[in-house]
Amino acid sequence: MTELETCMKSLIDIFHRYADSDSDGTSLTKKELKKLCDKELPSFMKAQKNPEIVDRILKDLDNNKDEKLNFEEFLPFICSLMVAADEFCLSRGKKGKK
Amino acid sequence: MTELETCMKSLIDIFHRYADSDSDGTSLTKKELKKLCDKELPSFMKAQKNPEIVDRILKDLDNNKDEKLNFEEFLPFICSLMVAADEFCLSRGKKGKK
């Protein structure tokens, strides 16, 4: 597998590692999302002022209102973090060459 | 860094590896997108019947109509591939437990 394919597979695996902890292996409950954030995104969680951040993420992304996030609902969260990180790097002149 | 953070960083790095080959290091030209797809997504490219697939991807995702894909425009492409791969695995009963 290429580096990009490996990345994509890892993202799927990480999601299911946390989503599978209950009988519904296809979605993250609030508890599973909190555990994923705490374990996989410690810097992000530490930077949050809102103690209810996980509730907020769930509320914002739970399109089908089942109080869980399936993989497709979860991805915009990860994408927004990547875009923010990329813009941060660009603004500090690390990546982009104007 | 956690596994998820490493994945996210790699995705950003892979994008810039191809986007940086010209003076505009923040976006993929058609040529750069083609090179990324050929090198990083060979299985996807081999499975395509439409020889103009790269034109199609660019046309579909180029929201600001600058004939290039910035990182934010590029991510939906990767997300759609991951969702498709995840659904394929679920349908084959690898991941989800019903």
Backbone of each chain as ProteinMPNN parsed JSONL, in Angstrom:
{"seq_chain_A": "MTELETCMKSLIDIFHRYADSDSDGTSLTKKELKKLCDKELPSFMKAQKNPEIVDRILKDLDNNKDEKLNFEEFLPFICSLMVAADEFCLSRGKKGKK", "coords_chain_A": {"N_chain_A": [[0.851, -1.205, 0.0], [0.376, 2.312, -0.644], [1.669, 5.349, 0.908], [-0.442, 7.156, 1.283], [-2.673, 5.452, 0.998], [-2.245, 3.824, 3.201], [-2.55, 5.66, 5.279], [-5.276, 6.306, 4.943], [-6.456, 3.832, 5.449], [-5.654, 3.508, 8.111], [-7.066, 5.572, 9.345], [-9.703, 4.656, 9.05], [-9.5, 2.298, 10.544], [-8.841, 3.3, 13.104], [-11.159, 4.709, 13.729], [-13.002, 2.559, 13.892], [-11.877, 1.104, 15.943], [-12.657, 2.44, 18.206], [-15.398, 2.699, 17.774], [-16.244, 0.143, 17.823], [-16.548, -0.712, 20.395], [-18.946, -1.262, 21.486], [-22.095, -2.948, 20.815], [-22.826, -1.875, 18.439], [-20.926, -1.523, 15.897], [-20.584, 0.371, 13.999], [-20.885, 2.999, 14.542], [-20.014, 5.882, 16.576], [-20.735, 6.283, 19.913], [-21.551, 8.899, 22.302], [-19.892, 8.468, 24.46], [-17.923, 6.817, 23.368], [-16.885, 8.558, 21.464], [-15.849, 10.528, 23.098], [-13.848, 9.078, 24.387], [-12.21, 8.474, 22.198], [-11.403, 11.058, 21.454], [-10.052, 11.899, 23.778], [-7.952, 10.027, 23.893], [-6.811, 9.976, 21.302], [-6.606, 12.576, 20.408], [-5.235, 14.361, 22.24], [-3.937, 16.885, 22.452], [-5.667, 18.597, 21.123], [-7.932, 18.348, 22.775], [-6.941, 19.339, 25.184], [-6.644, 21.968, 24.537], [-9.157, 22.95, 24.555], [-11.681, 25.135, 25.748], [-14.278, 24.803, 26.318], [-16.001, 22.658, 28.31], [-17.924, 20.985, 27.438], [-17.292, 20.121, 24.92], [-17.322, 17.706, 23.481], [-20.013, 17.025, 23.418], [-20.853, 19.132, 21.86], [-19.526, 18.671, 19.421], [-20.719, 16.28, 18.694], [-23.392, 17.082, 18.477], [-23.213, 18.95, 16.399], [-22.431, 17.387, 14.2], [-24.004, 15.162, 13.979], [-25.867, 14.158, 11.71], [-28.041, 12.444, 11.094], [-29.362, 12.402, 13.419], [-29.223, 10.373, 15.384], [-27.944, 10.323, 17.7], [-25.407, 9.412, 17.592], [-22.193, 9.08, 15.906], [-21.654, 8.128, 12.675], [-19.164, 6.808, 10.372], [-19.044, 8.496, 8.161], [-20.179, 10.81, 9.167], [-18.338, 11.44, 11.056], [-15.985, 12.122, 9.741], [-15.914, 14.917, 8.795], [-15.181, 16.246, 11.111], [-12.535, 15.455, 11.59], [-11.431, 16.409, 9.231], [-11.803, 19.175, 9.506], [-10.037, 19.716, 11.564], [-7.635, 19.055, 10.312], [-7.56, 20.92, 8.212], [-7.42, 23.272, 9.687], [-4.965, 22.884, 10.955], [-3.298, 22.821, 8.738], [-3.661, 25.393, 7.682], [-2.612, 26.829, 9.777], [0.06, 26.082, 9.645], [0.673, 27.095, 7.117], [0.322, 29.793, 7.569], [2.404, 30.267, 9.181], [4.33, 30.068, 7.388], [5.509, 27.6, 6.907], [4.79, 25.693, 5.033], [3.485, 26.618, 2.566], [4.629, 28.295, -0.413], [4.75, 31.459, -1.265]], "CA_chain_A": [[0.0, 0.0, 0.0], [1.117, 3.572, -0.641], [1.563, 6.076, 2.185], [-1.805, 7.704, 1.383], [-3.591, 4.328, 1.248], [-2.007, 3.399, 4.597], [-3.203, 6.708, 6.093], [-6.735, 6.164, 4.824], [-6.816, 2.594, 6.171], [-5.48, 3.756, 9.557], [-8.18, 6.412, 9.813], [-10.864, 3.758, 9.167], [-9.234, 1.377, 11.672], [-8.915, 4.042, 14.369], [-12.594, 4.966, 13.978], [-13.674, 1.318, 14.314], [-11.296, 0.678, 17.227], [-13.477, 3.055, 19.262], [-16.823, 2.476, 17.495], [-16.574, -1.277, 18.034], [-16.518, -1.147, 21.81], [-20.306, -1.73, 21.885], [-22.638, -3.879, 19.816], [-22.927, -1.191, 17.152], [-19.557, -1.228, 15.506], [-20.503, 1.284, 12.851], [-21.039, 4.393, 14.987], [-19.437, 6.284, 17.86], [-21.613, 6.909, 20.9], [-20.867, 10.048, 22.91], [-18.838, 7.929, 25.335], [-16.827, 6.352, 22.508], [-16.271, 9.747, 20.848], [-15.042, 11.177, 24.173], [-12.649, 8.247, 24.595], [-11.356, 8.668, 21.007], [-10.81, 12.406, 21.528], [-9.084, 11.933, 24.887], [-6.774, 9.195, 23.627], [-6.16, 10.216, 20.003], [-6.464, 14.019, 20.141], [-5.024, 15.001, 23.549], [-3.592, 18.321, 22.33], [-6.923, 19.302, 20.779], [-8.81, 18.37, 23.959], [-6.323, 20.219, 26.193], [-6.793, 23.366, 24.09], [-10.573, 23.335, 24.553], [-12.166, 25.823, 26.961], [-15.644, 24.33, 26.549], [-15.976, 21.285, 28.84], [-18.947, 20.193, 26.733], [-16.875, 20.103, 23.514], [-17.72, 16.455, 22.824], [-21.452, 17.188, 23.143], [-20.971, 20.113, 20.761], [-19.104, 17.991, 18.182], [-21.762, 15.296, 18.369], [-24.582, 17.816, 18.049], [-22.963, 19.602, 15.097], [-22.134, 16.462, 13.099], [-24.943, 14.036, 13.957], [-26.852, 14.547, 10.687], [-29.275, 11.647, 11.11], [-29.971, 12.591, 14.745], [-29.351, 9.118, 16.151], [-27.089, 10.551, 18.885], [-24.118, 8.736, 17.378], [-21.55, 9.52, 14.661], [-21.103, 7.066, 11.827], [-17.852, 7.21, 9.839], [-19.222, 9.643, 7.251], [-20.45, 11.987, 10.002], [-17.124, 11.682, 11.854], [-14.88, 12.656, 8.926], [-15.785, 16.385, 8.772], [-14.481, 16.694, 12.334], [-11.097, 15.265, 11.35], [-11.054, 17.317, 8.134], [-11.708, 20.563, 10.009], [-8.776, 19.814, 12.334], [-6.51, 19.04, 9.356], [-7.544, 22.213, 7.497], [-6.929, 24.274, 10.649], [-3.522, 22.646, 11.154], [-2.629, 23.2, 7.485], [-3.67, 26.861, 7.605], [-1.687, 27.3, 10.812], [1.425, 25.895, 9.115], [0.857, 28.039, 6.001], [0.448, 31.166, 8.096], [3.74, 30.393, 9.753], [5.279, 30.003, 6.278], [6.252, 26.329, 6.88], [4.492, 24.845, 3.894], [3.246, 27.244, 1.269], [5.603, 29.279, -0.925], [3.972, 32.488, -1.992]], "C_chain_A": [[0.877, 1.243, 0.0], [0.92, 4.277, 0.714], [0.136, 6.627, 2.366], [-2.813, 6.586, 1.678], [-3.469, 3.853, 2.692], [-2.684, 4.376, 5.561], [-4.717, 6.508, 6.121], [-7.19, 4.926, 5.599], [-6.704, 2.809, 7.688], [-6.636, 4.568, 10.112], [-9.434, 5.562, 10.008], [-10.691, 2.856, 10.392], [-9.372, 2.082, 13.02], [-10.382, 4.298, 14.721], [-13.252, 3.701, 14.54], [-13.122, 0.789, 15.631], [-12.163, 1.216, 18.385], [-14.965, 2.76, 19.033], [-17.227, 1.042, 17.846], [-16.711, -1.664, 19.499], [-17.92, -1.508, 22.306], [-20.853, -2.582, 20.745], [-22.747, -3.207, 18.443], [-21.535, -0.737, 16.719], [-19.44, -0.207, 14.402], [-20.603, 2.746, 13.263], [-20.391, 4.622, 16.339], [-20.539, 6.858, 18.749], [-20.852, 8.107, 21.486], [-19.682, 9.564, 23.745], [-17.624, 7.488, 24.494], [-16.114, 7.531, 21.855], [-15.373, 10.455, 21.864], [-13.745, 10.411, 24.362], [-11.681, 8.439, 23.429], [-10.637, 10.012, 21.11], [-9.732, 12.451, 22.614], [-7.794, 11.187, 24.532], [-6.027, 9.619, 22.362], [-5.901, 11.696, 19.722], [-6.249, 14.792, 21.446], [-4.722, 16.493, 23.446], [-4.848, 19.126, 22.039], [-7.789, 19.449, 22.024], [-8.262, 19.334, 25.023], [-6.569, 21.696, 25.845], [-8.246, 23.853, 24.192], [-10.97, 24.021, 25.863], [-13.545, 25.284, 27.338], [-15.628, 22.874, 27.036], [-16.967, 20.37, 28.113], [-18.586, 20.021, 25.256], [-17.344, 18.839, 22.786], [-19.212, 16.494, 22.501], [-21.656, 18.073, 21.912], [-20.62, 19.455, 19.43], [-20.212, 17.042, 17.728], [-22.986, 16.008, 17.807], [-24.404, 18.394, 16.646], [-22.921, 18.607, 13.945], [-23.139, 15.316, 12.962], [-26.113, 14.323, 13.013], [-28.15, 13.746, 10.789], [-29.907, 11.6, 12.501], [-30.196, 11.269, 15.498], [-28.472, 9.153, 17.403], [-25.801, 9.743, 18.827], [-23.49, 9.328, 16.12], [-21.11, 8.294, 13.881], [-19.837, 7.623, 11.177], [-17.971, 8.465, 8.97], [-19.492, 10.936, 8.028], [-19.215, 12.41, 10.787], [-16.053, 12.431, 11.044], [-14.794, 14.177, 8.877], [-15.065, 16.946, 9.994], [-12.968, 16.606, 12.103], [-10.61, 16.215, 10.254], [-10.904, 18.747, 8.642], [-10.428, 20.747, 10.818], [-7.582, 19.86, 11.383], [-6.423, 20.37, 8.623], [-6.994, 23.302, 8.422], [-5.419, 24.124, 10.838], [-2.751, 23.1, 9.917], [-2.548, 24.719, 7.372], [-2.703, 27.458, 8.613], [-0.254, 27.217, 10.285], [1.694, 26.897, 7.988], [1.086, 29.441, 6.532], [1.814, 31.361, 8.728], [4.795, 30.148, 8.682], [6.005, 28.679, 6.201], [6.062, 25.642, 5.548], [4.477, 25.655, 2.6], [4.396, 28.165, 0.891], [4.791, 30.266, -1.745], [4.794, 33.023, -3.157]], "O_chain_A": [[1.973, 1.245, 0.561], [0.115, 3.852, 1.543], [-0.422, 6.571, 3.462], [-3.702, 6.756, 2.511], [-4.468, 3.52, 3.33], [-3.312, 3.965, 6.537], [-5.347, 6.539, 7.178], [-8.188, 4.968, 6.317], [-7.554, 2.349, 8.45], [-7.131, 4.296, 11.206], [-10.146, 5.717, 11.001], [-11.622, 2.676, 11.176], [-9.947, 1.534, 13.961], [-10.793, 4.125, 15.868], [-13.969, 3.759, 15.539], [-13.83, 0.095, 16.362], [-12.369, 0.54, 19.394], [-15.714, 2.591, 19.996], [-18.392, 0.762, 18.127], [-16.966, -2.828, 19.809], [-18.07, -2.004, 23.422], [-20.123, -2.897, 19.805], [-22.758, -3.883, 17.414], [-21.048, 0.312, 17.141], [-18.344, 0.064, 13.912], [-20.428, 3.638, 12.434], [-20.236, 3.701, 17.141], [-21.202, 7.822, 18.366], [-19.67, 8.304, 21.205], [-18.611, 10.17, 23.738], [-16.473, 7.744, 24.849], [-14.892, 7.519, 21.705], [-14.282, 10.919, 21.531], [-12.674, 11.006, 24.484], [-10.473, 8.553, 23.636], [-9.43, 10.103, 20.887], [-8.639, 12.974, 22.397], [-6.693, 11.65, 24.828], [-4.796, 9.63, 22.326], [-5.063, 12.029, 18.885], [-6.968, 15.748, 21.736], [-5.2, 17.279, 24.264], [-5.074, 20.188, 22.62], [-8.316, 20.526, 22.302], [-9.022, 20.05, 25.675], [-6.685, 22.548, 26.725], [-8.53, 25.025, 23.946], [-10.636, 23.546, 26.948], [-13.936, 25.3, 28.505], [-15.287, 21.966, 26.278], [-16.858, 19.145, 28.167], [-19.468, 19.798, 24.427], [-17.718, 18.896, 21.615], [-19.628, 16.048, 21.432], [-22.5, 17.806, 21.056], [-21.316, 19.647, 18.432], [-20.588, 17.004, 16.557], [-23.548, 15.595, 16.792], [-25.311, 18.339, 15.815], [-23.328, 18.936, 12.83], [-23.134, 14.59, 11.968], [-27.206, 14.682, 13.452], [-29.235, 14.294, 10.594], [-30.861, 10.858, 12.736], [-31.218, 11.078, 16.157], [-28.284, 8.139, 18.074], [-25.188, 9.432, 19.848], [-24.171, 10.004, 15.349], [-20.292, 7.508, 14.359], [-19.477, 8.778, 11.406], [-17.133, 9.364, 9.027], [-19.088, 12.018, 7.604], [-19.059, 13.579, 11.141], [-15.317, 13.259, 11.581], [-13.683, 14.706, 8.914], [-14.42, 17.992, 9.92], [-12.225, 17.547, 12.381], [-9.509, 16.759, 10.341], [-9.975, 19.451, 8.246], [-9.805, 21.808, 10.767], [-6.632, 20.609, 11.609], [-5.327, 20.898, 8.431], [-6.205, 24.147, 8.0], [-4.687, 25.114, 10.877], [-1.678, 23.693, 10.032], [-1.507, 25.269, 7.015], [-2.052, 28.467, 8.342], [0.539, 28.144, 10.451], [2.778, 27.474, 7.901], [1.925, 30.185, 6.024], [2.322, 32.48, 8.803], [5.984, 30.031, 8.979], [7.021, 28.589, 5.512], [7.001, 25.082, 4.982], [5.282, 25.451, 1.691], [5.055, 28.743, 1.756], [4.225, 29.927, -2.784], [4.328, 33.892, -3.894]]}, "seq_chain_B": "MTELETCMKSLIDIFHRYADSDSDGTSLTKKELKKLCDKELPSFMKAQKNPEIVDRILKDLDNNKDEKLNFEEFLPFICSLMVAADEFCLSRGKKGKK", "coords_chain_B": {"N_chain_B": [[3.333, 11.949, 19.067], [-0.062, 10.878, 18.544], [-1.547, 7.958, 16.945], [-3.654, 8.8, 15.304], [-3.114, 11.551, 15.077], [-0.691, 11.386, 13.732], [-1.501, 10.252, 11.327], [-3.119, 12.34, 10.333], [-1.238, 14.364, 10.052], [0.401, 13.166, 8.119], [-1.327, 13.066, 5.937], [-1.579, 15.802, 5.342], [1.096, 16.362, 4.743], [1.504, 14.677, 2.492], [-0.225, 15.822, 0.642], [1.016, 18.35, 0.31], [3.476, 17.546, -0.651], [2.966, 16.997, -3.311], [1.654, 19.306, -4.111], [3.538, 21.21, -3.851], [5.211, 21.222, -6.017], [5.274, 23.233, -7.818], [5.337, 26.848, -8.081], [3.209, 27.575, -6.566], [2.546, 26.454, -3.671], [0.285, 25.753, -2.354], [-1.806, 24.624, -3.621], [-3.133, 22.021, -5.763], [-2.355, 21.588, -9.095], [-3.864, 20.438, -12.198], [-2.066, 18.683, -13.301], [-0.434, 18.067, -11.108], [-2.301, 16.869, -9.458], [-2.952, 14.642, -10.956], [-0.51, 13.305, -10.921], [-0.33, 12.773, -8.166], [-2.525, 11.07, -7.852], [-1.828, 8.942, -9.551], [0.522, 8.005, -8.33], [-0.087, 7.733, -5.577], [-2.578, 6.578, -5.372], [-2.877, 4.094, -6.87], [-4.467, 1.78, -7.171], [-7.057, 2.761, -7.144], [-6.952, 4.359, -9.449], [-6.462, 2.438, -11.418], [-8.843, 1.134, -11.426], [-10.527, 2.795, -12.704], [-12.754, 3.597, -15.343], [-13.153, 5.796, -16.816], [-11.113, 7.758, -18.709], [-10.726, 10.378, -18.311], [-10.801, 10.897, -15.636], [-9.38, 12.43, -13.754], [-9.741, 15.043, -14.615], [-12.458, 15.154, -14.151], [-12.603, 14.871, -11.338], [-11.296, 17.2, -10.553], [-12.986, 19.13, -11.676], [-15.345, 18.64, -10.266], [-14.65, 19.273, -7.616], [-13.402, 21.703, -7.477], [-14.127, 24.323, -6.006], [-13.683, 27.118, -5.922], [-13.168, 27.663, -8.492], [-10.593, 28.008, -9.625], [-9.174, 26.355, -11.15], [-7.549, 24.662, -9.775], [-6.851, 22.532, -6.885], [-7.191, 23.351, -3.587], [-6.148, 22.456, -0.221], [-8.422, 22.118, 1.333], [-10.355, 21.737, -0.59], [-9.499, 19.406, -1.663], [-9.789, 17.422, 0.276], [-12.51, 16.32, 0.425], [-12.426, 14.484, -1.655], [-10.654, 12.482, -0.786], [-12.037, 11.709, 1.489], [-14.384, 10.653, 0.379], [-13.399, 8.38, -0.83], [-12.511, 6.975, 1.408], [-14.933, 6.572, 2.799], [-16.283, 4.989, 0.969], [-14.582, 2.76, 0.951], [-14.852, 1.961, 3.588], [-17.572, 1.315, 3.712], [-17.565, -0.767, 1.925], [-16.069, -2.655, 3.319], [-17.737, -3.01, 5.525], [-19.947, -4.096, 4.306], [-18.966, -6.482, 3.621], [-18.857, -7.55, 6.023], [-16.545, -7.282, 7.563], [-15.939, -5.291, 9.358], [-18.173, -3.965, 10.756], [-20.429, -4.984, 13.429], [-23.41, -6.431, 13.385]], "CA_chain_B": [[2.014, 12.102, 18.432], [-0.87, 9.663, 18.536], [-1.681, 7.379, 15.61], [-4.55, 9.666, 14.53], [-2.381, 12.792, 14.775], [0.324, 11.033, 12.724], [-2.266, 10.1, 10.074], [-3.55, 13.661, 9.876], [-0.017, 15.065, 9.583], [0.842, 12.538, 6.858], [-2.232, 13.493, 4.856], [-1.184, 17.176, 5.002], [2.416, 16.289, 4.094], [1.368, 14.071, 1.166], [-0.835, 16.852, -0.227], [2.009, 19.388, -0.024], [4.545, 16.937, -1.445], [2.606, 17.139, -4.731], [1.235, 20.689, -4.395], [4.698, 22.106, -3.807], [6.15, 21.034, -7.141], [5.369, 24.487, -8.597], [5.521, 28.01, -7.195], [2.064, 27.665, -5.651], [2.618, 25.25, -2.844], [-0.926, 25.552, -1.541], [-2.861, 23.982, -4.412], [-2.753, 21.023, -6.756], [-2.788, 21.787, -10.479], [-4.356, 19.168, -12.742], [-0.883, 17.826, -13.487], [-0.008, 17.586, -9.779], [-3.353, 15.961, -8.967], [-2.783, 13.396, -11.746], [0.692, 12.633, -10.389], [-0.675, 12.262, -6.829], [-3.422, 9.909, -8.015], [-1.072, 7.821, -10.141], [1.535, 7.482, -7.398], [-0.592, 7.405, -4.232], [-3.861, 5.839, -5.443], [-2.804, 3.289, -8.097], [-5.611, 0.832, -7.287], [-8.217, 3.576, -7.541], [-6.788, 4.787, -10.849], [-6.585, 1.249, -12.286], [-10.257, 0.721, -11.457], [-11.341, 3.819, -13.375], [-13.007, 3.378, -16.779], [-13.139, 7.112, -17.447], [-9.725, 8.248, -18.818], [-10.699, 11.795, -17.904], [-11.225, 10.91, -14.228], [-8.724, 13.52, -13.003], [-10.497, 16.252, -15.003], [-13.774, 15.07, -13.478], [-12.384, 15.151, -9.9], [-10.956, 18.625, -10.446], [-14.183, 19.909, -11.985], [-16.337, 18.452, -9.19], [-14.209, 19.737, -6.297], [-12.78, 23.027, -7.555], [-15.209, 25.243, -5.615], [-13.424, 28.535, -6.237], [-12.985, 27.758, -9.946], [-9.268, 28.51, -10.028], [-8.584, 25.231, -11.873], [-6.617, 23.947, -8.881], [-7.509, 22.095, -5.644], [-6.444, 23.606, -2.352], [-6.252, 21.299, 0.682], [-9.819, 21.969, 1.771], [-11.116, 21.204, -1.738], [-8.954, 18.065, -1.93], [-10.184, 16.451, 1.311], [-13.713, 15.528, 0.122], [-12.062, 13.369, -2.553], [-10.088, 11.425, 0.064], [-13.124, 11.243, 2.37], [-15.32, 9.795, -0.378], [-12.736, 7.08, -1.013], [-12.509, 6.279, 2.705], [-16.312, 6.143, 3.108], [-16.555, 3.852, 0.069], [-13.804, 1.604, 1.43], [-15.446, 1.538, 4.867], [-18.856, 0.653, 3.4], [-17.227, -2.043, 1.272], [-15.656, -3.58, 4.384], [-18.926, -3.324, 6.346], [-20.841, -4.98, 3.529], [-18.366, -7.818, 3.634], [-18.906, -8.04, 7.402], [-15.222, -7.298, 8.206], [-15.786, -4.35, 10.461], [-19.322, -3.721, 11.641], [-21.114, -6.143, 14.019], [-24.847, -6.077, 13.388]], "C_chain_B": [[1.284, 10.772, 18.472], [-0.983, 9.153, 17.094], [-2.562, 8.273, 14.732], [-3.847, 10.969, 14.138], [-1.341, 12.541, 13.679], [-0.334, 10.901, 11.351], [-2.615, 11.46, 9.492], [-2.351, 14.441, 9.328], [0.448, 14.496, 8.248], [-0.019, 12.99, 5.694], [-1.872, 14.908, 4.387], [0.141, 17.147, 4.231], [2.325, 15.735, 2.683], [0.79, 15.105, 0.198], [0.231, 17.851, -0.666], [3.186, 18.817, -0.827], [4.262, 17.125, -2.936], [2.251, 18.592, -5.068], [2.446, 21.619, -4.498], [5.581, 22.035, -5.042], [6.166, 22.26, -8.051], [5.428, 25.651, -7.605], [4.362, 28.12, -6.206], [1.988, 26.376, -4.83], [1.351, 24.965, -2.077], [-2.029, 24.838, -2.314], [-2.291, 22.991, -5.399], [-3.255, 21.461, -8.125], [-3.294, 20.444, -10.987], [-3.199, 18.159, -12.851], [-0.434, 17.219, -12.144], [-1.031, 16.599, -9.22], [-3.229, 14.599, -9.676], [-1.616, 12.597, -11.186], [0.391, 12.021, -9.02], [-1.521, 11.0, -6.972], [-2.647, 8.701, -8.552], [-0.144, 7.174, -9.114], [0.916, 6.961, -6.092], [-1.87, 6.564, -4.25], [-3.906, 4.957, -6.693], [-4.01, 2.349, -8.265], [-6.851, 1.577, -7.761], [-8.135, 3.916, -9.021], [-6.975, 3.611, -11.811], [-8.063, 0.863, -12.452], [-11.124, 1.694, -12.256], [-11.524, 3.495, -14.861], [-12.883, 4.7, -17.533], [-11.71, 7.65, -17.494], [-9.595, 9.697, -18.339], [-11.031, 11.952, -16.418], [-10.622, 12.089, -13.453], [-9.4, 14.853, -13.329], [-11.813, 16.31, -14.242], [-13.645, 15.427, -12.003], [-12.158, 16.65, -9.706], [-12.21, 19.474, -10.645], [-15.188, 19.849, -10.816], [-15.951, 19.177, -7.903], [-13.647, 21.151, -6.289], [-13.807, 24.125, -7.281], [-14.94, 26.681, -6.028], [-13.042, 28.745, -7.699], [-11.647, 28.371, -10.361], [-8.474, 27.432, -10.769], [-7.478, 24.54, -11.089], [-7.426, 23.476, -7.675], [-6.644, 22.501, -4.461], [-6.735, 22.434, -1.398], [-7.707, 21.044, 1.078], [-10.701, 21.393, 0.656], [-10.722, 19.761, -2.026], [-9.546, 17.027, -0.972], [-11.469, 15.676, 0.999], [-13.433, 14.332, -0.797], [-11.563, 12.189, -1.712], [-11.182, 10.843, 0.97], [-14.073, 10.32, 1.619], [-14.713, 8.412, -0.61], [-12.755, 6.283, 0.299], [-13.907, 5.771, 3.05], [-16.664, 4.933, 2.245], [-15.829, 2.594, 0.561], [-14.42, 1.055, 2.72], [-16.748, 0.782, 4.61], [-18.613, -0.695, 2.75], [-16.872, -3.078, 2.344], [-16.869, -4.0, 5.225], [-19.81, -4.317, 5.609], [-20.269, -6.391, 3.501], [-18.223, -8.315, 5.072], [-17.573, -8.031, 8.11], [-15.248, -6.471, 9.473], [-16.995, -4.379, 11.387], [-19.84, -5.027, 12.216], [-22.58, -5.73, 14.123], [-25.513, -6.749, 14.57]], "O_chain_B": [[1.888, 9.7, 18.44], [-0.569, 9.827, 16.15], [-2.26, 8.481, 13.557], [-3.972, 11.431, 13.004], [-1.138, 13.383, 12.805], [0.198, 11.372, 10.346], [-2.427, 11.701, 8.3], [-2.437, 15.088, 8.284], [0.842, 15.242, 7.351], [0.484, 13.264, 4.604], [-1.861, 15.185, 3.188], [0.292, 17.814, 3.208], [2.978, 16.244, 1.772], [1.264, 15.241, -0.929], [0.348, 18.167, -1.849], [3.818, 19.54, -1.598], [5.171, 17.377, -3.726], [2.515, 19.056, -6.177], [2.391, 22.667, -5.142], [6.601, 22.721, -5.108], [6.985, 22.329, -8.967], [5.559, 25.428, -6.402], [4.517, 28.695, -5.129], [1.436, 25.365, -5.263], [1.313, 24.056, -1.247], [-3.063, 24.486, -1.746], [-1.139, 23.092, -5.82], [-4.453, 21.682, -8.302], [-3.175, 19.43, -10.299], [-3.337, 16.976, -12.541], [-0.104, 16.036, -12.056], [-0.664, 15.611, -8.584], [-3.384, 13.547, -9.055], [-1.706, 11.383, -10.999], [0.799, 10.895, -8.736], [-1.275, 9.994, -6.307], [-2.8, 7.583, -8.059], [-0.039, 5.95, -9.04], [1.312, 5.92, -5.566], [-2.204, 5.915, -3.259], [-4.844, 5.047, -7.485], [-4.504, 2.156, -9.376], [-7.588, 1.118, -8.634], [-9.113, 3.783, -9.757], [-7.569, 3.761, -12.879], [-8.467, 0.335, -13.488], [-12.313, 1.448, -12.461], [-10.561, 3.159, -15.551], [-12.554, 4.729, -18.719], [-11.14, 7.968, -16.45], [-8.506, 10.168, -18.011], [-11.489, 13.012, -15.99], [-11.284, 12.674, -12.596], [-9.61, 15.686, -12.447], [-12.226, 17.363, -13.755], [-14.456, 16.183, -11.466], [-12.744, 17.278, -8.824], [-12.467, 20.411, -9.889], [-15.79, 20.854, -10.437], [-16.824, 19.648, -7.174], [-13.438, 21.735, -5.226], [-14.295, 24.775, -8.206], [-15.857, 27.392, -6.439], [-12.647, 29.839, -8.103], [-11.573, 29.145, -11.316], [-7.27, 27.569, -10.987], [-6.588, 23.914, -11.663], [-8.543, 23.943, -7.451], [-5.503, 22.056, -4.337], [-7.489, 21.526, -1.745], [-8.155, 19.899, 1.147], [-11.658, 20.664, 0.916], [-11.513, 18.989, -2.567], [-9.778, 15.884, -1.364], [-11.527, 14.479, 1.28], [-14.111, 13.307, -0.727], [-11.991, 11.051, -1.902], [-11.24, 9.633, 1.186], [-14.519, 9.312, 2.167], [-15.416, 7.402, -0.589], [-12.985, 5.074, 0.298], [-14.05, 4.653, 3.543], [-17.265, 3.972, 2.725], [-16.4, 1.504, 0.582], [-14.498, -0.158, 2.917], [-16.998, -0.262, 5.214], [-19.352, -1.651, 2.985], [-17.314, -4.226, 2.286], [-17.019, -5.167, 5.588], [-20.349, -5.253, 6.201], [-21.005, -7.369, 3.372], [-17.579, -9.331, 5.334], [-17.429, -8.681, 9.145], [-14.689, -6.846, 10.504], [-16.919, -4.734, 12.563], [-19.715, -6.073, 11.58], [-22.933, -4.803, 14.852], [-26.717, -6.593, 14.771]]}, "name": "protein", "num_of_chains": 2, "seq": "MTELETCMKSLIDIFHRYADSDSDGTSLTKKELKKLCDKELPSFMKAQKNPEIVDRILKDLDNNKDEKLNFEEFLPFICSLMVAADEFCLSRGKKGKKMTELETCMKSLIDIFHRYADSDSDGTSLTKKELKKLCDKELPSFMKAQKNPEIVDRILKDLDNNKDEKLNFEEFLPFICSLMVAADEFCLSRGKKGKK"}
